[in-house]
Amino acid sequence: MSLEKELETKIVLGEKLMSSLSEVSHVRGCQKLMKRLQQETNFLRKVLEKHDVKKEHVKCTNLGHLEALVNCILENCDGCNGILETLELRTSDESKRVCVDVVADNGRTWIKVVARNPKALSLLSAGEGEYGQRTVTDQAKEFLACASQHPFHFKAPKVAFHFANGIEIPLATSLEKLGLEVRGNRIGKAQCLHEDDSCDSDFDASSDEDCEGDCDSSFEIDEYPCCGEEVGSSSRQADRLNLDVTAMIAYVSSLTNGGCHYKFKEPLLTQQAEWERKRPAKPLLDQIFQGRTLYCCSTAHKDFRNIIETLGGPAEKERAELLLKRVNVVPDKMSRRTEQYLREGGKVKPRSRKIFGTGDELRAITVTANEGFVRAAKSQGVSYAVLVHESRALSESKEAYAESL
């Protein structure tokens, strides 16, 4: 086959891969992968149009790894909630970024796809690579360390390396001893390097350097929107819930207890009433609370009481007392990582820092409508196990001036 024909085949492959991602287009990071595929395919098209196709254009394309990555995503699409996720690994003297190809099992498993020749991997791990070149063992150690720093429901995610072209048995055994899950065909020692491996400079085309600038640590937050089965299933992993002030207000508000059929003078309340008619919050919160031990820190307890006394109507105050009888109030005690890494400023207010930090120390999922804090903390590399629900304000005292629907 001529080089032009081989290049045309690669272009068709790129288009096919982009098309196959349609069923996971909703997954966080899918557009990032689509962009990479588009860039790779466009480059090959330009080469073909110039009629200047060289052997390295065919052999050194990243489409081999990207194909393996797409196949891995489709195999895990039911539980996939992140693609090409990047997060921070802190060491004693520096921090660096680690790029996880697939976040699977609803956040409990990280997968790295490796598409290199198995012989090349073994030789590199045996010290026969260039000076300073990282081995797959080095990368495995980084992933395991990073997983321990970014727990899912307070447990380190399982780390799996998927070897698309197989892996030699001795190297697989060595990696498993580190605690890594090894996926892919296990083979005896390969006899030679394949020609198409000669262009590889690292283990794959989604190295940490390629992810520079993409770090958002988004999947390290165990975030469950207050809707659908995710609330009823995924968040069942923890038996403790830490209630933010916003969660307690939403639970006792008149809006969530039958008082959503009004058009208020306040636009915010009118909007929240409309949300409540479409997506009732309390039944879902009841589902979450059932069978769980409820906590709140002393700061949250004090502020909630003050807000209820100042703004709450009679029925809202009564519901607040009933709720607080179910809640264990604990002293403010922030987790070590909250104190050490989370700086106050912007959306990170002192009150929220105490509430979320105490929940983290309790190893409890924090129920909250304060998404601004969650994202601000995440941007500082501090993630919390949270259940994010829509905001609901106290409204009973405003009903007298509202228009009944």
ZASETI-349956 format. One record per residue (C-alpha): residue number from 1; z, x, y. Coordinates in steps of 0.5 Angstrom, whole numbers. Example, Ala and Ser with C-alpha at 12.3 -4.5 7.8 and 13.67 -1.06 7.14 Angstrom:
<pts>
+-----+-------+-------+-------+
: num :     w :     u :     v :
+-----+-------+-------+-------+
:   1 :    16 :    25 :    -9 :
:   2 :    14 :    27 :    -2 :
+-----+-------+-------+-------+
</pts>
This chain:
<pts>
+-----+-------+-------+-------+
: num :     w :     u :     v :
+-----+-------+-------+-------+
:   1 :     0 :     0 :     0 :
:   2 :    -2 :     3 :     7 :
:   3 :     3 :     4 :    12 :
:   4 :     1 :    -2 :    16 :
:   5 :     2 :    -7 :    11 :
:   6 :     9 :    -4 :     9 :
:   7 :    10 :    -5 :    16 :
:   8 :     8 :   -12 :    16 :
:   9 :    12 :   -14 :    10 :
:  10 :    18 :   -11 :    14 :
:  11 :    16 :   -16 :    20 :
:  12 :    16 :   -22 :    15 :
:  13 :    22 :   -20 :    12 :
:  14 :    26 :   -20 :    19 :
:  15 :    23 :   -27 :    21 :
:  16 :    25 :   -29 :    14 :
:  17 :    32 :   -27 :    15 :
:  18 :    33 :   -30 :    22 :
:  19 :    30 :   -36 :    19 :
:  20 :    36 :   -36 :    13 :
:  21 :    41 :   -35 :    18 :
:  22 :    40 :   -43 :    21 :
:  23 :    46 :   -45 :    16 :
:  24 :    51 :   -41 :    19 :
:  25 :    49 :   -41 :    26 :
:  26 :    55 :   -44 :    28 :
:  27 :    59 :   -38 :    26 :
:  28 :    62 :   -34 :    31 :
:  29 :    58 :   -27 :    32 :
:  30 :    51 :   -30 :    29 :
:  31 :    48 :   -30 :    35 :
:  32 :    49 :   -22 :    36 :
:  33 :    46 :   -21 :    29 :
:  34 :    40 :   -25 :    31 :
:  35 :    39 :   -21 :    37 :
:  36 :    39 :   -15 :    32 :
:  37 :    34 :   -18 :    28 :
:  38 :    30 :   -20 :    33 :
:  39 :    30 :   -13 :    37 :
:  40 :    29 :    -9 :    30 :
:  41 :    23 :   -14 :    29 :
:  42 :    20 :   -14 :    36 :
:  43 :    20 :    -6 :    35 :
:  44 :    16 :    -6 :    29 :
:  45 :    11 :   -11 :    32 :
:  46 :    10 :    -6 :    38 :
:  47 :     9 :     0 :    33 :
:  48 :     4 :    -4 :    29 :
:  49 :     0 :    -7 :    36 :
:  50 :    -1 :     1 :    38 :
:  51 :    -4 :     2 :    31 :
:  52 :     1 :     9 :    31 :
:  53 :     5 :     7 :    25 :
:  54 :     8 :    13 :    22 :
:  55 :    12 :    14 :    15 :
:  56 :    19 :    14 :    19 :
:  57 :    18 :     7 :    22 :
:  58 :    17 :     4 :    15 :
:  59 :    23 :     8 :    12 :
:  60 :    28 :     9 :    18 :
:  61 :    28 :     1 :    20 :
:  62 :    35 :    -2 :    19 :
:  63 :    32 :    -8 :    16 :
:  64 :    35 :    -6 :     9 :
:  65 :    42 :    -6 :    11 :
:  66 :    41 :   -12 :    15 :
:  67 :    38 :   -16 :     9 :
:  68 :    44 :   -14 :     5 :
:  69 :    48 :   -16 :    11 :
:  70 :    45 :   -23 :    11 :
:  71 :    45 :   -24 :     4 :
:  72 :    53 :   -23 :     4 :
:  73 :    54 :   -28 :     9 :
:  74 :    50 :   -33 :     5 :
:  75 :    54 :   -32 :    -1 :
:  76 :    60 :   -33 :     3 :
:  77 :    58 :   -38 :     8 :
:  78 :    63 :   -43 :     6 :
:  79 :    69 :   -39 :     8 :
:  80 :    65 :   -35 :    13 :
:  81 :    68 :   -35 :    20 :
:  82 :    66 :   -29 :    23 :
:  83 :    60 :   -24 :    23 :
:  84 :    60 :   -17 :    26 :
:  85 :    67 :   -18 :    29 :
:  86 :    70 :   -12 :    33 :
:  87 :    77 :   -10 :    34 :
:  88 :    82 :    -5 :    36 :
:  89 :    85 :     0 :    31 :
:  90 :    91 :     4 :    34 :
:  91 :    93 :    11 :    32 :
:  92 :    99 :    15 :    35 :
:  93 :    94 :    19 :    40 :
:  94 :    88 :    14 :    41 :
:  95 :    85 :     7 :    39 :
:  96 :    78 :     6 :    37 :
:  97 :    74 :     0 :    35 :
:  98 :    72 :    -2 :    28 :
:  99 :    67 :    -7 :    26 :
: 100 :    67 :   -12 :    20 :
: 101 :    61 :   -15 :    18 :
: 102 :    63 :   -21 :    15 :
: 103 :    70 :   -25 :    16 :
: 104 :    70 :   -29 :     9 :
: 105 :    75 :   -34 :     6 :
: 106 :    77 :   -37 :    12 :
: 107 :    80 :   -30 :    15 :
: 108 :    83 :   -28 :     9 :
: 109 :    78 :   -23 :     7 :
: 110 :    74 :   -17 :    11 :
: 111 :    68 :   -15 :     8 :
: 112 :    64 :    -9 :    10 :
: 113 :    57 :    -8 :     7 :
: 114 :    54 :    -1 :     5 :
: 115 :    47 :    -1 :     4 :
: 116 :    46 :     7 :     3 :
: 117 :    44 :    10 :    -4 :
: 118 :    50 :    11 :    -9 :
: 119 :    48 :    18 :   -10 :
: 120 :    48 :    20 :    -2 :
: 121 :    55 :    16 :    -2 :
: 122 :    58 :    20 :    -7 :
: 123 :    55 :    27 :    -5 :
: 124 :    58 :    26 :     2 :
: 125 :    65 :    24 :    -1 :
: 126 :    65 :    30 :    -5 :
: 127 :    64 :    34 :     2 :
: 128 :    57 :    36 :     2 :
: 129 :    55 :    32 :     8 :
: 130 :    54 :    35 :    15 :
: 131 :    60 :    38 :    19 :
: 132 :    64 :    32 :    22 :
: 133 :    60 :    26 :    18 :
: 134 :    65 :    21 :    16 :
: 135 :    65 :    19 :     9 :
: 136 :    66 :    12 :     6 :
: 137 :    73 :    14 :     4 :
: 138 :    74 :    15 :    11 :
: 139 :    72 :     9 :    13 :
: 140 :    76 :     5 :     8 :
: 141 :    82 :     8 :    10 :
: 142 :    81 :     6 :    17 :
: 143 :    79 :    -1 :    15 :
: 144 :    86 :    -2 :    11 :
: 145 :    90 :     1 :    17 :
: 146 :    86 :    -4 :    22 :
: 147 :    88 :   -10 :    17 :
: 148 :    95 :    -8 :    17 :
: 149 :    95 :    -8 :    25 :
: 150 :    91 :   -15 :    25 :
: 151 :    95 :   -20 :    20 :
: 152 :    92 :   -27 :    18 :
: 153 :    98 :   -31 :    18 :
: 154 :   103 :   -25 :    18 :
: 155 :    99 :   -22 :    12 :
: 156 :    94 :   -16 :    12 :
: 157 :    87 :   -19 :    10 :
: 158 :    84 :   -16 :     4 :
: 159 :    79 :   -11 :     5 :
: 160 :    72 :   -11 :     1 :
: 161 :    66 :    -6 :     1 :
: 162 :    60 :    -9 :    -2 :
: 163 :    55 :    -4 :    -4 :
: 164 :    49 :    -7 :    -4 :
: 165 :    45 :    -2 :    -8 :
: 166 :    51 :     0 :   -12 :
: 167 :    56 :     5 :   -13 :
: 168 :    58 :    11 :   -18 :
: 169 :    64 :     9 :   -22 :
: 170 :    68 :    15 :   -20 :
: 171 :    67 :    14 :   -12 :
: 172 :    69 :     6 :   -14 :
: 173 :    75 :     8 :   -18 :
: 174 :    77 :    13 :   -12 :
: 175 :    77 :     7 :    -7 :
: 176 :    80 :     2 :   -11 :
: 177 :    86 :     7 :   -11 :
: 178 :    87 :     6 :    -4 :
: 179 :    87 :    -1 :    -4 :
: 180 :    80 :    -3 :    -3 :
: 181 :    76 :    -8 :    -7 :
: 182 :    70 :    -6 :    -9 :
: 183 :    64 :   -10 :   -10 :
: 184 :    57 :    -9 :   -12 :
: 185 :    54 :    -6 :   -19 :
: 186 :    58 :     0 :   -22 :
: 187 :    53 :     5 :   -24 :
: 188 :    53 :    12 :   -28 :
: 189 :    52 :    18 :   -23 :
: 190 :    45 :    17 :   -20 :
: 191 :    40 :    23 :   -22 :
: 192 :    37 :    23 :   -15 :
: 193 :    36 :    21 :    -8 :
: 194 :    31 :    15 :    -7 :
: 195 :    26 :    17 :    -1 :
: 196 :    28 :    12 :     3 :
: 197 :    35 :    14 :     4 :
: 198 :    33 :    20 :     8 :
: 199 :    34 :    17 :    15 :
: 200 :    41 :    15 :    14 :
: 201 :    46 :    18 :    19 :
: 202 :    52 :    13 :    17 :
: 203 :    54 :     8 :    12 :
: 204 :    50 :     3 :    15 :
: 205 :    47 :     0 :    21 :
: 206 :    53 :    -4 :    24 :
: 207 :    57 :     3 :    25 :
: 208 :    63 :     2 :    30 :
: 209 :    59 :     6 :    35 :
: 210 :    54 :     0 :    35 :
: 211 :    59 :    -5 :    36 :
: 212 :    61 :    -1 :    43 :
: 213 :    62 :    -6 :    48 :
: 214 :    63 :   -12 :    43 :
: 215 :    70 :   -12 :    42 :
: 216 :    73 :   -18 :    43 :
: 217 :    78 :   -19 :    37 :
: 218 :    77 :   -26 :    37 :
: 219 :    78 :   -27 :    29 :
: 220 :    84 :   -24 :    29 :
: 221 :    87 :   -30 :    32 :
: 222 :    89 :   -35 :    27 :
: 223 :    86 :   -41 :    31 :
: 224 :    86 :   -48 :    29 :
: 225 :    83 :   -53 :    34 :
: 226 :    86 :   -60 :    33 :
: 227 :    81 :   -63 :    29 :
: 228 :    78 :   -64 :    22 :
: 229 :    80 :   -61 :    16 :
: 230 :    82 :   -54 :    19 :
: 231 :    88 :   -57 :    21 :
: 232 :    90 :   -60 :    15 :
: 233 :    88 :   -54 :    10 :
: 234 :    88 :   -47 :    13 :
: 235 :    94 :   -48 :    17 :
: 236 :    98 :   -50 :    11 :
: 237 :    99 :   -43 :    10 :
: 238 :   106 :   -42 :    14 :
: 239 :   112 :   -46 :    13 :
: 240 :   115 :   -45 :    20 :
: 241 :   112 :   -48 :    27 :
: 242 :   114 :   -45 :    34 :
: 243 :   113 :   -50 :    39 :
: 244 :   110 :   -49 :    46 :
: 245 :   112 :   -53 :    52 :
: 246 :   105 :   -56 :    52 :
: 247 :   106 :   -58 :    45 :
: 248 :   112 :   -62 :    46 :
: 249 :   109 :   -65 :    52 :
: 250 :   103 :   -67 :    48 :
: 251 :   107 :   -70 :    43 :
: 252 :   112 :   -74 :    47 :
: 253 :   107 :   -76 :    52 :
: 254 :   105 :   -84 :    53 :
: 255 :    98 :   -82 :    53 :
: 256 :    99 :   -80 :    45 :
: 257 :   103 :   -86 :    44 :
: 258 :    99 :   -92 :    46 :
: 259 :    98 :   -91 :    53 :
: 260 :    91 :   -88 :    53 :
: 261 :    87 :   -94 :    55 :
: 262 :    88 :   -93 :    63 :
: 263 :    84 :   -91 :    69 :
: 264 :    89 :   -86 :    73 :
: 265 :    88 :   -84 :    80 :
: 266 :    89 :   -77 :    78 :
: 267 :    82 :   -75 :    75 :
: 268 :    86 :   -70 :    70 :
: 269 :    90 :   -76 :    67 :
: 270 :    83 :   -80 :    66 :
: 271 :    80 :   -75 :    63 :
: 272 :    85 :   -73 :    58 :
: 273 :    86 :   -81 :    56 :
: 274 :    79 :   -81 :    55 :
: 275 :    80 :   -75 :    50 :
: 276 :    85 :   -78 :    47 :
: 277 :    81 :   -85 :    46 :
: 278 :    76 :   -80 :    42 :
: 279 :    81 :   -75 :    39 :
: 280 :    88 :   -78 :    38 :
: 281 :    92 :   -72 :    38 :
: 282 :    99 :   -74 :    35 :
: 283 :    97 :   -76 :    28 :
: 284 :    94 :   -69 :    27 :
: 285 :   100 :   -66 :    30 :
: 286 :   104 :   -71 :    25 :
: 287 :   100 :   -68 :    20 :
: 288 :   102 :   -61 :    22 :
: 289 :   109 :   -62 :    23 :
: 290 :   110 :   -65 :    16 :
: 291 :   114 :   -61 :    11 :
: 292 :   115 :   -56 :    16 :
: 293 :   121 :   -53 :    20 :
: 294 :   120 :   -53 :    27 :
: 295 :   123 :   -48 :    32 :
: 296 :   122 :   -47 :    39 :
: 297 :   126 :   -41 :    43 :
: 298 :   131 :   -43 :    49 :
: 299 :   126 :   -42 :    54 :
: 300 :   121 :   -47 :    52 :
: 301 :   127 :   -52 :    50 :
: 302 :   130 :   -51 :    57 :
: 303 :   123 :   -52 :    61 :
: 304 :   121 :   -58 :    57 :
: 305 :   128 :   -61 :    58 :
: 306 :   127 :   -60 :    66 :
: 307 :   120 :   -62 :    66 :
: 308 :   122 :   -69 :    62 :
: 309 :   128 :   -70 :    67 :
: 310 :   123 :   -69 :    73 :
: 311 :   117 :   -72 :    71 :
: 312 :   118 :   -76 :    64 :
: 313 :   118 :   -84 :    64 :
: 314 :   124 :   -88 :    60 :
: 315 :   120 :   -88 :    53 :
: 316 :   117 :   -81 :    54 :
: 317 :   125 :   -78 :    55 :
: 318 :   127 :   -82 :    49 :
: 319 :   121 :   -79 :    45 :
: 320 :   123 :   -72 :    47 :
: 321 :   130 :   -73 :    45 :
: 322 :   128 :   -75 :    38 :
: 323 :   123 :   -69 :    38 :
: 324 :   129 :   -64 :    40 :
: 325 :   133 :   -67 :    34 :
: 326 :   128 :   -64 :    29 :
: 327 :   127 :   -58 :    33 :
: 328 :   131 :   -51 :    31 :
: 329 :   133 :   -48 :    38 :
: 330 :   133 :   -40 :    37 :
: 331 :   134 :   -35 :    42 :
: 332 :   129 :   -31 :    46 :
: 333 :   127 :   -25 :    42 :
: 334 :   120 :   -22 :    43 :
: 335 :   117 :   -18 :    37 :
: 336 :   116 :   -11 :    38 :
: 337 :   108 :   -11 :    39 :
: 338 :   109 :   -16 :    44 :
: 339 :   114 :   -12 :    48 :
: 340 :   110 :    -6 :    47 :
: 341 :   103 :    -8 :    48 :
: 342 :   103 :   -14 :    52 :
: 343 :   103 :   -13 :    59 :
: 344 :   104 :   -19 :    64 :
: 345 :    99 :   -21 :    69 :
: 346 :    94 :   -26 :    70 :
: 347 :    94 :   -32 :    65 :
: 348 :   100 :   -28 :    61 :
: 349 :   106 :   -31 :    65 :
: 350 :   113 :   -29 :    63 :
: 351 :   115 :   -36 :    60 :
: 352 :   109 :   -35 :    55 :
: 353 :   110 :   -28 :    53 :
: 354 :   117 :   -30 :    51 :
: 355 :   115 :   -36 :    47 :
: 356 :   109 :   -33 :    43 :
: 357 :   113 :   -27 :    42 :
: 358 :   119 :   -31 :    39 :
: 359 :   114 :   -34 :    35 :
: 360 :   111 :   -28 :    33 :
: 361 :   118 :   -25 :    31 :
: 362 :   120 :   -31 :    27 :
: 363 :   113 :   -30 :    23 :
: 364 :   111 :   -38 :    25 :
: 365 :   105 :   -41 :    28 :
: 366 :   105 :   -43 :    35 :
: 367 :   103 :   -50 :    37 :
: 368 :   100 :   -50 :    44 :
: 369 :    95 :   -52 :    49 :
: 370 :    95 :   -46 :    53 :
: 371 :    89 :   -43 :    50 :
: 372 :    88 :   -39 :    57 :
: 373 :    94 :   -35 :    55 :
: 374 :    92 :   -34 :    47 :
: 375 :    85 :   -31 :    50 :
: 376 :    89 :   -26 :    55 :
: 377 :    93 :   -24 :    50 :
: 378 :    87 :   -22 :    45 :
: 379 :    84 :   -19 :    51 :
: 380 :    89 :   -14 :    51 :
: 381 :    89 :   -13 :    43 :
: 382 :    95 :   -17 :    42 :
: 383 :    93 :   -23 :    37 :
: 384 :    98 :   -29 :    35 :
: 385 :    98 :   -34 :    29 :
: 386 :    96 :   -40 :    33 :
: 387 :    94 :   -47 :    33 :
: 388 :    91 :   -49 :    39 :
: 389 :    90 :   -57 :    41 :
: 390 :    88 :   -61 :    47 :
: 391 :    92 :   -61 :    53 :
: 392 :    96 :   -68 :    54 :
: 393 :   100 :   -69 :    60 :
: 394 :   106 :   -74 :    62 :
: 395 :   103 :   -80 :    64 :
: 396 :   108 :   -86 :    63 :
: 397 :   110 :   -86 :    71 :
: 398 :   103 :   -86 :    73 :
: 399 :   101 :   -92 :    69 :
: 400 :   104 :   -97 :    74 :
: 401 :    98 :   -95 :    79 :
: 402 :    93 :   -94 :    74 :
: 403 :    87 :   -99 :    72 :
: 404 :    88 :  -102 :    65 :
: 405 :    82 :  -102 :    61 :
+-----+-------+-------+-------+
</pts>
